Amino acid sequence: MSRSILAAGLAGALILAAGSALAQHHGHHGRDGSAPPDSRELIRFPEPLVAHTLANMRDHLAALQEISEALAGGRTDQAAKIAEERLGMSSLPRHGAHDVAKFMPQGMRDAGTAMHRAASRFAIEAQNAGATGDLKPALGAFGQVLGTCVGCHAGYRLR
Ligand code: HEC
């Protein structure tokens, strides 16, 4: 395992840990069943960038659906390609990441980077699965990608 992949894995694990701590914090409902207090930090993006970001987010979710269907169908190369192009490091220019990054606090930027790295790591595991026939490491890496979505959503909101 290369050093950068190891580092990405560690960063992902840290984000996951932070995310699950936050998620637990948010998971409690009031005694009367009321919604839990919303302690996510409100981040102010210019309006066009809010719309752009939310559209990207919906594409992230669509990509996850396509990835899980590709995995279930044994199309591991396809799963890897979707992950790398739509969520991984290769997706950064496509997302206009440079435009939005300057409006993000550091923690949110780190959460975004963790997602891109986790997706690129998943892409490698999916390709490996094609060779080994063992899907488990790819499924684990897929879970880590989901964890980075959960982690950022637990901490930040745009509206
Ligand atoms: C760097 C932070 C961050 C990461 C990582 C992230 N999101 Fe989001 N996402 C947000 C924010 C902030 C919102 C807006 C939440 C709000 O204002 O209520 C959002 C909203 C969404 C929405 C709602 C879109 C809409 O039209 O309202 C979806 C769906 C979504 N994200 C999917 C994902 C998925 C899937 C992933 C992981 C593959 C992901 N996001 C990763 C920050 C992030």
Residues whose N, C-alpha, C, O or C-beta is under 5 A from the ligand:
A	BS01	HEC	L54 M57 R58 H60 L61 M108 A111 G112 M115 V145 T148 C149 C152 H153 Y156 R157 L158 R159
